[in-house]
Amino acid sequence: MPKSLEDILSSAEEIEVEPGLARLIDAYLNGIAEAYRRDPGSERAMPFDVALAALFDLCANALYAQRVVTSGWIFCGDKSAESDDGHFAGHYLYYPFVSACPRCSVKGRFHKADPQKPKSGSIGDMNSMVIAAIYSRIAKASPEKAEVYRVPGTGDADLIFSEGDNICLAEIKASPLVSYPLAVRRKEPITYLDDDTGEALVNDHHKNATPPDLEYSPLYLYLPHVGEYVDLGSKKGDGWPLDTLASYVSRPEGAMKVAGAWQRLLEVYSDRGGLWNNDNARWLVNSCGKPRGAGFEISNGKNMPGIDRTDDLKKGTYQVLKMGAVYKEHPKKKVRTALVANIHAIVHEEVYVAEIADVVWVKDPPGGKYVTGKTEEEWTVKSEGVFNLFDGIICLTGSKFRDDWLESVADANHLRNTL
């Protein structure tokens, strides 16, 4: 038996954002807002919805970085003296979250690496934590001052938007567009002793390597396609790297640098007929596929961002239908149901979303109360028994609403207006 709506509501918990994550979100929003104030034209170039979606990835990347360990690093050395590798400058160790050296892949050179992504269960928890924190801020900024709650456990709604007798049960399907690698600089190449001669030899490109002590080595968040190394400091304290990132993005230049780098990847991901096939920044994007001639896959379709993964769309659609069928007839609450994500279905919109986004349904059991007449030509259905499949497909990069109240509490423009 499904839980009653009362049981779900009584088990719901307030969104408690970890202090470091809250500081990072605040710092970034303040940095973006200050950039807009300094140059009003910058908001046209960097729309707030894109900046918010970039914030999701920044926060998710920071939480992934917290789990960095000393194994799984690769060495990419300076070969700038060699004409065919003239793009290299400096010696680095990289901690990649996809299966290729990040510095080389954006130059169209592909060297396999072992991806260091956290396990899927913990990734889901981190992504849900971030999207809940962002939408909690949006709802509280709405005219209704709505609240957002999380539902612990599995099988029920992930989030609840609530204001008076108005409720929305939401299923989260969130995943970042990019998982930026971490980097450690080296002053000299890695060497090892040859087994036969005993002489020291320079380590070739892309060998596995152990970095110096992470508590004392400066680490960087590396944005390869724009050549930016964001200083995270050494791995010390519970606030790392959230506090160092917060300091960076609190400055308008830092916030816009992060947002602009992410925006470029969104443009590559979205332009399937052009940039996706011709821009090497593609190879940083989760779900980027297999480069021609590389012999290995960098990231597969299971890692598509937002709700663009087909399995997530199918499961999410069923969950929204199930929540609606069970709870929308509640006598005292006006219940809505929705999908919530960071990125809308850019690639799979036409095939998986467009034809069902406006679907409505009605129950017609024997002796049902909604269908009052039925012939071969037409049905007569009480309006109170007609329900939206989706009251909203709520995404930072673009939402579809079929309910005025839900739009009024989940539209990101409310948050923009408070900055």
Summary of the structure (lengths in Angstrom):
residues: 419
radius of gyration: 24.1
end to end distance: 44.8
largest distance: 91.9
contacts: 1341
relative contact order: 0.16
helix: 38%
strand: 20%
